[in-house]
Amino acid sequence: MINIVLKLSARDLVHADLAACGWAGSDHHLAAVAKQLERVRVGEIDYLAICPASDIPVAKGGVDYQVKKGVGTLWQLAVHPALQSCGIGTFLVEAAELRIRERGLRRAELGVEESNPRARALYERLGYVAYDRRPDSWDEQAPDGSLRRYETMCTLMRKQLA
């Protein structure tokens, strides 16, 4: 067995990073992320990039401060598929929680698709507790470039931050 240690850092995701984030979603998704980055400038959200020494993102995710007053809502969390189950998701969530605490807030929330038990297990391991469920939907780009509405059911989870 070979053990590889990656030194990771968390920084703000910037427009220039999007070209290297094709692993995170379609062109349509990355265009939506680009629009969200405009909200960073006015302080409505934080959008993080998790990077090794190469400074190329291997994970990304947002914290929206406008969804619910006094709460940081984690969303659009993604880890490069080849690097899942290596602790990068934990690092991403902890970096997002740090941003929330730095704003003086003490609660983090997120929604996890019920079809993604692996992600839910991660959030539970990190102290998130389910409190409700709700349907969610968004436009998704098909391989032919057309858009279709994706519908799913999400479990809503929250965590009190120290």
Rosetta blueprint (number, residue, H / E / L):
1 M L
2 I L
3 N L
4 I L
5 V L
6 L L
7 K L
8 L L
9 S E
10 A E
11 R E
12 D E
13 L L
14 V L
15 H H
16 A H
17 D H
18 L H
19 A H
20 A H
21 C L
22 G H
23 W H
24 A H
25 G L
26 S L
27 D H
28 H H
29 H H
30 L H
31 A H
32 A H
33 V H
34 A H
35 K H
36 Q H
37 L H
38 E H
39 R H
40 V H
41 R H
42 V L
43 G L
44 E L
45 I E
46 D E
47 Y E
48 L E
49 A E
50 I E
51 C E
52 P L
53 A L
54 S L
55 D L
56 I L
57 P L
58 V L
59 A E
60 K E
61 G E
62 G E
63 V E
64 D E
65 Y L
66 Q L
67 V L
68 K L
69 K L
70 G L
71 V L
72 G E
73 T E
74 L E
75 W E
76 Q E
77 L E
78 A E
79 V E
80 H L
81 P H
82 A H
83 L H
84 Q L
85 S L
86 C L
87 G L
88 I H
89 G H
90 T H
91 F H
92 L H
93 V H
94 E H
95 A H
96 A H
97 E H
98 L H
99 R H
100 I H
101 R H
102 E H
103 R L
104 G L
105 L L
106 R L
107 R E
108 A E
109 E E
110 L E
111 G E
112 V E
113 E E
114 E L
115 S L
116 N L
117 P H
118 R H
119 A H
120 R H
121 A H
122 L H
123 Y H
124 E H
125 R H
126 L L
127 G L
128 Y L
129 V E
130 A E
131 Y E
132 D E
133 R E
134 R E
135 P E
136 D E
137 S E
138 W E
139 D E
140 E E
141 Q E
142 A L
143 P L
144 D L
145 G L
146 S L
147 L E
148 R E
149 R E
150 Y E
151 E E
152 T E
153 M E
154 C E
155 T E
156 L E
157 M E
158 R E
159 K E
160 Q E
161 L L
162 A L
